Amino acid sequence: MSLSTTPSHLTILPSISPLSRRFSFTFRQNINQKTYPTTLLSSSSTKSTRFLVKSQSTTSPASSEAVKVISVPSEMKAWVYGEYGGVDVLKFDSNVAVPDVKDDQVLVKVFAAALNPVDGKRRQGKFKATDSPLPTVPGYDVAGVVVKVGSEVKEFKVGDEVYGDVNEKALEGPKQFGSLAEYTAVEEKLLALKPKNLDFAQAASLPLAIETAHEGLERTGFSSGKSIIVLNGSGGVGSLVIQLAKQVFGASRVAATASTRNLELLKSLGADLAVDYTKENFEDLPEKFDVVYDAIGQCERAVKAIKEGGSVVALTGAVTPPGFRFVVTSNGAVLKKLNPYLESGKVKPIVDPKGPFTFDQVAEAFSYIETNKATGKVVIFPIP
């Protein structure tokens, strides 16, 4: 939702009740009114701050004001792990401190989150040398509503619906407080306004994957008229590489691999050639490609499928020259650039049909994504 008004002042009121309660924050707009119910975690030891924001409508009489009241508790529900290991180290905690908001950050009331392979690798301690200190609230992808803004924030205001990858560098000091919680603090530069046509679950499925797809294509120098084959085209990143290559970069020909059950999905996403990896080897195809986007870890085979002077981007597994690997940098500007393609329907989010998983099914969602059998993205929704 894009608000048509701009907050003119902010008043902080004390909490009026220590009891748990159901509440909603309401945005009264020029035409329609939307109410997003959520649950306020509150106890005798939990203080909350109520933000009252008044903004004057740009088209209504001066006496008509839109009012938003958003309560932010000092503690929240979140998934946490205090040691590295398997899915069993994940614990649900109802009394996690809501993160402080720095000057360049906004506090987001999380409505949906999504899992990525990096979430599992991080929990397993695969890059603990560069990780933030334990305990950790995991989660990279987020979609939600801004409930507080830092003093240096210019682009967003309270009430904005946003989405993004909360960690600028996936492997270098990712946040201790991620998106698998009721609230998360995120730098303004990592977020964009949520596409108007997408719900929170769909939006949460996109950030890390679509930014990875986009950055990988850019790093290969991909451009209009070039050809590409995407390995694991039905996965979270691969399904978006197909669409971006075709709709944004102007590919002349897109091929992709998947199992038999996902071949029709590849075609629906824009693949000109859908290769069943259970029946044929992509490197044995008579045609070669300008780029191979390896989203599964088969670089040794991928380098056999490129034209002379072609490129191979490998997201995982061993890298065989001339293949290369990169780690995505979260960037809200990329999401903003791609929003028109999402809002027009040219690029579509793919959410695994087994989901969305509810907030109390996070451990189950981790187990599922680690089978490497997910189609599209594994989403957590709703988050209370």
Disulfide bonds with the S-S distance in Angstrom:
none
